[in-house]
Structure formats: structure tokens, C-alpha cells
Amino acid sequence: MRWIAGPVALVVLWLGVWLGLTGFTRFDPVAGTNTRPVADRGVARVTDCTSRGPVSRHGFGTWWICRADVEWEDGTTARVTAEPGQLTPSDEGAEVPVVQRGEGKVRGGSGNAPVYRADYEPSVVLGIGSVLGGLAAGGIGALAVVGAAASRRKKAQERDY
């Protein structure tokens, strides 16, 4: 029974780190450091989506990458690929307000500057906090598992005397 504490502790630690990295990906701290103002605003109509995950270059978890037709405020239209997780298949048939950040910057081979939901706010604090919180929770959980195993072993040794 003693040998199982190590692997269980590693699984608990891994789960904490996995949750932290998922939060990091969700809050996109890199986008949160973008000091450029919103380049354009518009309304998106989702045309199709593909799923990525549970582990991909976009992070941990299942991420939807959707293409949409966007009508920008200036009246122009464009087919764009939104940033991962910003639009989902449930947005199909709806008009979703979007913004374009980082004018002129093309990310991930999408062919367009990053497009986000208008109500999405990336956060450096929440992104880094997620990683640190996940690491702390996983570490504390792993220590609890190892501590419980050590306590059982000590009690067993005391009974043998």
C-alpha cells in the first residue's frame, strides 16, 4: 500500500497543474498585455467550427476554433477565424459582437488580426493566478497524500513494538 502514495501524489499534482494551465489558456495573459486599443468592432455570424483538444497548442481543454463572417462598423465584411474558445457552435445563427485587437498583427496562421468576443476581457492577473493557484492546490494535495501515507506507516510501526 505504501508504494501507491507516490503515484497518487503525482496524479494529484498533475491535476492541479492541468487546471492551472487551463485557466491560463482561458484568460490569455498575452492578450491582456496588449496595450493597443481595439482596432475594430463588428458583428460576427459563425459559419463553421472545429474542436481542438484536450491538449493542443492552444492549451489544455477542448477549444472551439470558429470561422465567422463579420460585418465591421465601417460597413466592410470579412471572413475571420476567431481566437480559440471565443466563438462556439452554439453561436451559430446568432449575431455576436466582436472586436479585433492588435491591428495588423496576424496570429496562428488565421490570416486576420486576433478577433475576440466584445465582452471578453483577457487578464494577466487571472491567467498567472490560475497557474499559481493550480500549482499550489496540486502541491498541497500531493503533500496531503504523502503525509497520510507516512502517518499510516508510523502508526503501523508503533503497533509492531
C-alpha positions in Angstrom: 0.0 0.0 0.0 3.0 2.3 0.6 4.1 2.2 -3.0 0.8 3.7 -4.2 1.2 7.0 -2.3 3.9 8.3 -4.8 1.9 7.8 -8.0 -1.3 9.1 -6.4 0.6 12.2 -5.2 1.9 12.7 -8.8 -1.6 12.4 -10.2 -3.0 15.0 -7.7 -0.1 17.4 -8.5 -0.7 16.8 -12.3 -4.4 17.6 -11.9 -3.6 20.8 -10.1 -1.2 21.9 -12.8 -3.6 20.9 -15.5 -6.4 23.0 -14.0 -4.0 25.9 -13.6 -2.8 25.8 -17.2 -6.4 25.6 -18.4 -7.2 28.8 -16.6 -4.0 30.3 -18.0 -5.2 29.5 -21.5 -8.7 30.7 -20.8 -7.6 34.2 -19.5 -4.9 34.6 -22.3 -2.5 36.8 -20.3 -0.6 37.6 -23.5 -3.6 39.3 -25.0 -4.0 41.1 -21.6 -0.7 42.7 -22.1 -1.7 44.1 -25.5 -1.6 47.8 -25.0 -3.0 48.7 -28.4 -6.6 49.8 -28.3 -9.4 47.8 -30.0 -8.7 48.1 -33.8 -12.2 47.5 -35.0 -15.7 46.4 -33.8 -18.3 44.4 -35.6 -20.9 41.7 -35.5 -20.0 38.0 -36.3 -22.1 35.3 -37.7 -20.5 31.9 -37.1 -20.2 29.7 -40.3 -18.3 26.7 -39.0 -16.3 25.4 -36.0 -13.7 22.7 -35.4 -12.7 21.3 -32.0 -9.2 21.0 -30.7 -8.0 19.3 -27.5 -7.9 18.0 -24.9 -4.2 19.0 -25.3 -3.3 21.3 -28.2 -1.0 24.2 -29.0 -3.9 26.4 -27.7 -3.7 24.9 -24.3 -5.4 22.3 -22.1 -9.1 21.6 -22.5 -11.4 21.4 -25.5 -11.2 24.6 -27.6 -13.5 25.6 -30.4 -11.9 27.4 -33.3 -14.7 29.1 -35.4 -14.8 30.9 -38.6 -17.3 33.7 -39.0 -18.5 36.3 -41.4 -18.0 39.7 -39.7 -19.6 43.0 -40.6 -17.3 45.7 -39.3 -18.5 49.1 -38.2 -17.2 50.7 -41.3 -19.5 48.5 -43.4 -16.9 46.1 -44.8 -17.3 42.4 -44.3 -14.7 39.7 -43.9 -14.4 36.0 -43.1 -12.3 35.7 -40.0 -11.0 32.9 -37.7 -11.7 33.9 -34.1 -9.2 33.2 -31.3 -9.7 29.7 -29.7 -12.7 29.5 -27.4 -14.1 32.9 -28.3 -16.9 31.6 -30.5 -18.6 28.2 -30.3 -21.1 26.2 -32.3 -23.9 27.5 -30.0 -23.2 30.9 -31.5 -24.4 29.7 -35.0 -27.4 31.6 -36.1 -26.8 34.5 -33.7 -25.2 37.9 -34.1 -22.2 38.0 -31.8 -20.5 41.4 -31.1 -16.7 41.1 -31.7 -13.6 43.2 -31.5 -10.3 43.0 -33.3 -7.2 43.6 -31.2 -3.6 44.1 -32.3 -4.1 45.9 -35.6 -2.1 44.5 -38.4 -0.9 41.5 -36.3 -1.7 38.1 -37.7 -1.7 35.2 -35.2 -1.6 31.4 -35.7 -1.9 31.4 -39.5 -5.5 32.6 -39.3 -4.9 35.3 -41.9 -6.5 38.0 -39.7 -5.7 40.0 -36.6 -6.9 38.5 -33.4 -10.7 38.5 -33.1 -12.4 38.2 -29.6 -15.9 38.4 -28.3 -16.7 42.0 -27.4 -17.4 41.1 -23.8 -14.2 39.1 -23.4 -11.5 40.6 -21.2 -8.2 38.9 -21.1 -6.4 39.2 -17.8 -2.7 38.8 -16.8 -3.6 38.6 -13.1 -6.2 35.8 -13.6 -4.0 33.9 -16.1 -0.9 33.8 -13.9 -3.1 33.4 -10.8 -4.6 30.3 -12.3 -1.3 28.7 -12.9 0.0 29.6 -9.4 -3.3 28.5 -7.8 -3.4 25.2 -9.7 0.3 24.5 -8.7 -0.5 25.4 -5.1 -3.6 23.2 -4.9 -1.9 20.3 -6.6 1.2 20.6 -4.4 -0.9 20.8 -1.2 -2.9 17.8 -2.3 0.2 15.8 -3.2 1.7 16.7 0.2 -1.5 15.5 1.9 -1.4 12.2 0.2 2.3 11.6 1.1 1.7 12.8 4.6 -1.3 10.5 5.1 0.8 7.6 3.8 3.7 8.5 6.2 1.3 8.7 9.1 -0.1 5.3 8.4 3.3 3.8 8.2 4.3 5.4 11.5 1.2 4.1 13.2 1.9 0.6 11.8 5.4 0.7 13.1 4.2 1.8 16.6 1.8 -1.1 16.7 4.6 -3.6 15.9 6.5 -2.6 19.0 
